[in-house]
Amino acid sequence: MTIGPRPSDPDDTMLKITGLNQYYGESHTLWDLDIDIAEGQCTCVMGRNGVGKTTLMQCIMGLLPLRGGSLQFQDTDIAKLPAERRAELGIGYVPQGRQIFPLLTVEENLLIGLPARRDGVKQVPEFIFELFPVLKEMLARRGGDLSGGQQQQLAIGRALVIDPKLLILDEPTEGIQPNIVHEIGDIIRRLIDELGLTVILVEQKLPFARRVADRFIILDRGRLMAAAPIAELGDDLIREYLTV
C-alpha cells in the first residue's frame, strides 16, 4: 500500500459549508448550515432518521441543488459544479444502500471510477486489493452475487479508485455483519492515519462512531445542533438528539 504524507495541519478546513439551505418542493429540509470539515480527520454526521443527513451528503456531492449558501472545497467554489466534476476534484461518495451495479462484475464496478482520476491511471490501484483482498478473489463475480458486507467493501473500493481527498460514507455499517463492520472501521482509520484522507461519515451506531470519528456534528430537523470533538459527545446530547 502506497502511503502518502499526512496533511501538515490536521485542523485545516478541507470543506467549508456556509449558509446552506435546501428544499424538497416547498418543504425546507436544510436550514442555514455552517459546517467546517477538518482535513485529515473523520467527521461523523449524526441524528435521528429523517433529519437531513443523507440530504446534506447529496448536496455536498452535487446530486441535489442548493437553494442557497456556498460550498468551498479546498478553496474552490463547488456549489454549482455537477457531481462528476466534484469527483474529478477528489470527492468520493459511498451512498446509503451501496448502489453498486449488480449485473456488472466486481472488476467492472471498480473500473467505472477510473475516468475521474486526475493522473490518468487506467488500472485499479493495487492498494484497493490490499485493503479488500476479497475483491481480488471475486473480480469476475457479478456485484449482485456478493454478500452485503462484500458489496459494501466493493462500494468503498469503487469510491477509492478515483483517488479521493475527501471520502463521504453514508451509513456504511447498515445491514452489515459485525465482523465486516469491525473491518470497515479499521480501514477507515487506516485511510485517515496512513493516507491522510478526510472522511465524512454518516453513522447511527454510537460505538462505531466513537471508535472511528475524530469529530461529530448533530443535525435535528435540518438544523445544526452541535459540533465538537467526539470525546465531547455526552449523555445529554445522546438523549436529546440520538436516542429513539
Stockholm file with secondary structure:
# STOCKHOLM 1.0

chainA/1-244         MTIGPRPSDPDDTMLKITGLNQYYGESHTLWDLDIDIAEGQCTCVMGRNGVGKTTLMQCIMGLLPLRGGSLQFQDTDIAKLPAERRAELGIGYVPQGRQIFPLLTVEENLLIGLPARRDGVKQVPEFIFELFPVLKEMLARRGGDLSGGQQQQLAIGRALVIDPKLLILDEPTEGIQPNIVHEIGDIIRRLIDELGLTVILVEQKLPFARRVADRFIILDRGRLMAAAPIAELGDDLIREYLTV
#=GR chainA/1-244 SS CCCCCCCSCTTSEEEEEEEEEEEETTEEEEEEEEEEEETTSEEEEECSTTSSHHHHHHHHHTSSCCSEEEEEETTEECTTSCHHHHHHHTEEEECTTCCCCTTSBHHHHHHTTGGGCSSCCCSCCHHHHHHCHHHHHTTTSBGGGSCHHHHHHHHHHHHHTTCCSEEEEESTTTTCCHHHHHHHHHHHHHHHHHHCCEEEEECCCHHHHHHHCSEEEEEETTEEEEEEEGGGCCHHHIIIIICC
#=GC SS_cons         CCCCCCCSCTTSEEEEEEEEEEEETTEEEEEEEEEEEETTSEEEEECSTTSSHHHHHHHHHTSSCCSEEEEEETTEECTTSCHHHHHHHTEEEECTTCCCCTTSBHHHHHHTTGGGCSSCCCSCCHHHHHHCHHHHHTTTSBGGGSCHHHHHHHHHHHHHTTCCSEEEEESTTTTCCHHHHHHHHHHHHHHHHHHCCEEEEECCCHHHHHHHCSEEEEEETTEEEEEEEGGGCCHHHIIIIICC
//
